[in-house]
Amino acid sequence: MQSLSPKIIRRSDPTRVEIEWSDGRTSVYTPALLRGLCPCAQCVSEATGKRTIDPARVPADLQQADLAMVGNYAITMRFSDGHHTGIFTFEYLRANDPQGA
């Protein structure tokens, strides 16, 4: 992987988050995808590492708000279902790019 560093993080509307990476690639994430990938302790068992939320059950019309940086390594946001504890590292986002790695 050439780069994990975002040049631009864009929340163009409540239904998408775009990241333009320093290597020129652009990744587009829907809130439903991000919610299904949430790595927090509520969504992934700390004991087993097993996902406790079924991504197929996340509503497709989910929205996000309050997108914010976490240090220089991640973003966080609030989802319209009330969930807000996920921290999405840039490495994790790039590894889960919906357009492929």
C-alpha positions as CSV (number, residue, x, y, z in Angstrom):
1,M,0.0,0.0,0.0
2,Q,1.6,3.3,-1.1
3,S,0.0,5.7,1.3
4,L,-2.5,5.8,4.1
5,S,-2.5,9.6,4.4
6,P,-5.7,11.5,3.3
7,K,-5.2,14.7,1.5
8,I,-8.9,15.7,1.6
9,I,-11.8,14.3,3.7
10,R,-15.1,15.5,2.3
11,R,-18.6,15.0,3.8
12,S,-20.4,16.3,0.8
13,D,-23.8,15.3,2.2
14,P,-25.2,13.1,5.0
15,T,-25.1,10.0,2.7
16,R,-21.4,9.9,1.8
17,V,-17.9,10.4,3.0
18,E,-15.1,10.9,0.4
19,I,-11.4,10.5,1.1
20,E,-8.9,11.6,-1.4
21,W,-5.6,9.8,-0.5
22,S,-2.1,11.2,-1.1
23,D,-1.5,8.6,-3.8
24,G,-4.4,10.0,-5.9
25,R,-7.0,7.4,-5.1
26,T,-10.5,8.5,-4.0
27,S,-12.6,6.3,-1.7
28,V,-16.3,6.9,-1.3
29,Y,-18.1,5.4,1.8
30,T,-21.8,5.3,2.6
31,P,-22.9,5.6,6.2
32,A,-24.5,2.2,6.0
33,L,-21.1,0.7,4.9
34,L,-19.2,2.5,7.6
35,R,-21.8,1.5,10.3
36,G,-21.5,-2.1,9.2
37,L,-17.7,-1.9,9.4
38,C,-17.7,-0.1,12.8
39,P,-14.7,-1.4,14.8
40,C,-15.8,-0.2,18.3
41,A,-16.4,-2.5,21.3
42,Q,-20.2,-2.3,20.9
43,C,-19.9,-3.7,17.3
44,V,-17.0,-6.2,17.7
45,S,-16.6,-8.4,20.8
46,E,-13.5,-7.5,22.7
47,A,-13.2,-11.1,23.9
48,T,-13.7,-13.0,20.6
49,G,-13.1,-10.4,17.9
50,K,-16.4,-11.4,16.4
51,R,-18.6,-8.8,14.8
52,T,-21.8,-8.3,16.9
53,I,-23.6,-6.2,14.4
54,D,-24.8,-7.8,11.2
55,P,-23.9,-5.4,8.3
56,A,-26.8,-6.8,6.3
57,R,-29.2,-5.4,8.9
58,V,-27.9,-1.9,8.8
59,P,-30.5,0.3,7.1
60,A,-29.4,1.4,3.6
61,D,-30.8,4.9,4.2
62,L,-28.6,5.5,7.3
63,Q,-27.0,9.0,7.5
64,Q,-24.0,10.4,9.3
65,A,-23.2,13.7,10.9
66,D,-20.6,15.4,13.1
67,L,-17.7,13.9,11.2
68,A,-14.5,14.8,13.1
69,M,-10.8,14.0,13.2
70,V,-9.3,11.8,15.9
71,G,-5.8,13.0,16.2
72,N,-3.9,12.6,12.9
73,Y,-4.9,9.0,12.4
74,A,-8.7,8.5,12.2
75,I,-12.2,10.0,11.9
76,T,-15.3,9.5,13.9
77,M,-18.9,10.4,13.3
78,R,-22.5,10.1,14.6
79,F,-24.9,7.9,12.7
80,S,-28.6,8.5,12.4
81,D,-29.3,5.3,14.4
82,G,-27.7,7.0,17.4
83,H,-24.4,5.1,17.2
84,H,-21.3,7.3,17.7
85,T,-18.5,5.4,19.3
86,G,-16.6,4.1,16.3
87,I,-13.1,5.4,15.5
88,F,-12.1,4.6,11.9
89,T,-8.4,4.7,11.4
90,F,-7.1,5.8,8.0
91,E,-5.4,2.4,7.7
92,Y,-8.7,0.6,8.4
93,L,-10.6,2.8,6.0
94,R,-8.1,2.2,3.2
95,A,-8.1,-1.5,3.8
96,N,-11.9,-1.5,3.6
97,D,-12.2,0.7,0.5
98,P,-15.5,-0.2,-1.2
99,Q,-13.8,0.3,-4.6
100,G,-11.2,-2.4,-3.7
101,A,-7.7,-2.2,-2.2
